[in-house]
Amino acid sequence: MEQKELKVSAIKNGTVIDHIPAQNLFKVISLLGLANIDNQVTFGTNLESHKLGRKAIIKVADKFFADDEINKIALVAPQAKLNIIKNYEVVEKKTVTVPDEINGIVKCFNPKCVTNHQPIATKFALVSRDPLALKCHYCEKVTTEKQMVIL
């Protein structure tokens, strides 16, 4: 029996973000601002994964992300892996890590927090990576993974 497979073309230079939970694909696209760039962006979702069950993948041609951009991904895809591609070869593999300080990405869950009433960027300190918990710089309430809303 002949097997047919549809393959996405390889990228010459750029970044492949793998092991994104399928349900968080569009959060990662939004966090990285990929809807607003001119680079070729290819993504797939609901792909089979031994680790996640279902995963998503994003390929961005001619784009190499800064560490702070990469670490934002950890908020919604803590198991994500990045492959840096140069001349069609993987030259580096990176793992995401939740940064010690998160600014302007996550909404404070406390409805009385000043950041929810004034045009002030949110600022959090990392309390715990697993389970994820962030302490607000302004009201000192802790926002957990379940309460987290990405701005």
Backbone torsions as a table, in degrees:
resi	resn	phi	psi	omega
1	MET	NA	130.2	-178.1
2	GLU	-81.3	130.9	176.4
3	GLN	-98.0	135.5	177.0
4	LYS	-114.7	139.1	-177.8
5	GLU	-134.8	136.1	174.9
6	LEU	-99.0	120.1	-178.0
7	LYS	-112.1	143.6	175.6
8	VAL	-85.3	137.1	-176.6
9	SER	-62.6	147.5	178.2
10	ALA	-70.7	155.2	175.6
11	ILE	-103.5	144.4	-178.9
12	LYS	-72.2	-49.5	179.0
13	ASN	-138.3	141.6	177.6
14	GLY	148.1	-156.1	-174.6
15	THR	-130.8	136.4	172.8
16	VAL	-112.4	124.5	177.1
17	ILE	-105.5	116.8	-174.3
18	ASP	-118.0	164.7	177.3
19	HIS	64.0	40.4	173.5
20	ILE	-89.0	131.0	174.0
21	PRO	-56.9	131.6	-173.7
22	ALA	-52.2	-39.7	-177.4
23	GLN	-70.5	-12.1	-177.9
24	ASN	-107.3	8.0	-178.4
25	LEU	-53.4	-50.5	-174.5
26	PHE	-73.1	-23.2	172.7
27	LYS	-66.2	-42.0	178.6
28	VAL	-65.3	-44.0	178.2
29	ILE	-57.8	-43.5	179.6
30	SER	-67.4	-47.3	-179.4
31	LEU	-56.2	-38.2	-176.9
32	LEU	-91.2	-2.1	178.7
33	GLY	66.5	30.3	-174.9
34	LEU	-71.3	-18.5	177.7
35	ALA	-73.4	-14.1	-174.4
36	ASN	-111.3	15.9	-179.2
37	ILE	-112.2	159.5	-179.0
38	ASP	-92.4	-6.6	-179.8
39	ASN	-66.7	155.3	173.7
40	GLN	-69.4	126.4	178.5
41	VAL	-124.2	125.0	177.4
42	THR	-120.5	135.2	175.9
43	PHE	-139.3	154.6	175.7
44	GLY	-136.1	147.4	179.8
45	THR	-136.2	163.3	-177.2
46	ASN	58.9	35.8	175.1
47	LEU	-84.3	149.5	-179.4
48	GLU	-67.2	139.7	178.4
49	SER	-144.4	131.6	177.8
50	HIS	-67.8	-35.9	-178.0
51	LYS	-77.7	-43.6	-170.3
52	LEU	-107.1	-8.2	-173.2
53	GLY	85.5	-69.9	175.0
54	ARG	-126.5	137.8	-178.8
55	LYS	-134.9	171.0	173.6
56	ALA	-125.5	160.6	179.7
57	ILE	-141.6	145.5	177.7
58	ILE	-130.6	133.5	174.1
59	LYS	-117.5	127.4	179.5
60	VAL	-123.0	115.2	-178.6
61	ALA	-75.2	140.5	173.8
62	ASP	55.4	34.6	178.5
63	LYS	-135.8	128.9	176.2
64	PHE	-123.9	121.9	-172.6
65	PHE	-84.3	144.8	173.9
66	ALA	-72.8	157.6	-178.6
67	ASP	-56.2	-38.4	-178.9
68	ASP	-67.8	-32.6	176.0
69	GLU	-68.5	-43.0	179.8
70	ILE	-61.3	-42.6	-176.5
71	ASN	-69.7	-23.7	174.1
72	LYS	-61.4	-35.9	-178.5
73	ILE	-58.7	-33.6	-177.0
74	ALA	-60.6	-25.0	179.7
75	LEU	-64.9	-32.7	-177.3
76	VAL	-117.0	-12.4	179.8
77	ALA	-143.2	70.3	-173.0
78	PRO	-62.9	-17.9	-179.9
79	GLN	-100.3	7.3	-176.6
80	ALA	-62.0	146.7	176.4
81	LYS	-125.5	142.8	177.8
82	LEU	-115.3	134.8	174.3
83	ASN	-112.9	121.8	177.8
84	ILE	-90.6	122.7	-174.5
85	ILE	-109.3	129.2	173.4
86	LYS	-135.6	125.0	-178.4
87	ASN	53.2	47.2	177.7
88	TYR	68.0	5.9	-179.4
89	GLU	-114.0	144.1	173.4
90	VAL	-75.3	115.4	-178.6
91	VAL	-103.1	-16.4	179.6
92	GLU	-157.1	144.7	174.6
93	LYS	-119.5	134.8	179.8
94	LYS	-126.6	148.9	174.7
95	THR	-112.6	140.8	179.3
96	VAL	-79.7	152.4	177.6
97	THR	-140.4	135.2	176.1
98	VAL	-66.1	125.8	-178.9
99	PRO	-69.5	161.0	179.8
100	ASP	-70.3	-24.2	178.3
101	GLU	-133.5	133.4	-178.6
102	ILE	-122.0	119.3	-176.9
103	ASN	-119.0	127.0	171.2
104	GLY	67.5	18.9	-177.5
105	ILE	-112.6	-37.0	-173.8
106	VAL	-113.2	141.8	176.9
107	LYS	-85.0	140.4	174.6
108	CYS	-73.0	132.7	-176.4
109	PHE	-75.7	-14.9	-178.4
110	ASN	-74.9	113.2	-177.7
111	PRO	-62.4	-20.9	-178.8
112	LYS	-90.9	-4.5	-178.7
113	CYS	-62.7	140.6	-179.3
114	VAL	-57.3	-30.2	-178.6
115	THR	-68.0	-18.1	177.9
116	ASN	-91.9	-1.1	-178.5
117	HIS	-127.6	-18.3	-178.2
118	GLN	-124.0	156.1	178.3
119	PRO	-77.2	66.0	-179.1
120	ILE	-117.2	131.2	177.6
121	ALA	-67.8	139.1	178.2
122	THR	-69.6	153.9	-179.7
123	LYS	-146.7	123.8	-177.9
124	PHE	-128.7	149.5	170.7
125	ALA	-105.7	140.6	178.2
126	LEU	-72.1	126.7	176.6
127	VAL	-98.9	-43.4	-177.5
128	SER	-151.7	139.6	176.9
129	ARG	-85.7	-34.8	-176.9
130	ASP	-145.6	102.2	3.1
131	PRO	-75.5	152.1	-177.2
132	LEU	-66.0	128.7	177.5
133	ALA	-146.8	131.7	-177.0
134	LEU	-125.7	133.6	-179.7
135	LYS	-100.7	126.3	-179.6
136	CYS	-69.0	133.0	179.0
137	HIS	-65.6	-31.2	-173.5
138	TYR	-89.6	-51.0	-176.2
139	CYS	-103.7	-8.4	178.1
140	GLU	66.4	12.5	174.3
141	LYS	-78.3	150.9	-180.0
142	VAL	-99.6	125.6	176.2
143	THR	-99.1	126.8	179.9
144	THR	-97.0	171.0	179.8
145	GLU	-55.9	-39.9	-178.5
146	LYS	-67.0	-30.0	-177.8
147	GLN	-90.9	-12.3	-170.0
148	MET	-65.3	131.8	173.8
149	VAL	-123.7	124.4	178.4
150	ILE	-82.6	132.2	-179.9
151	LEU	-78.0	NA	NA
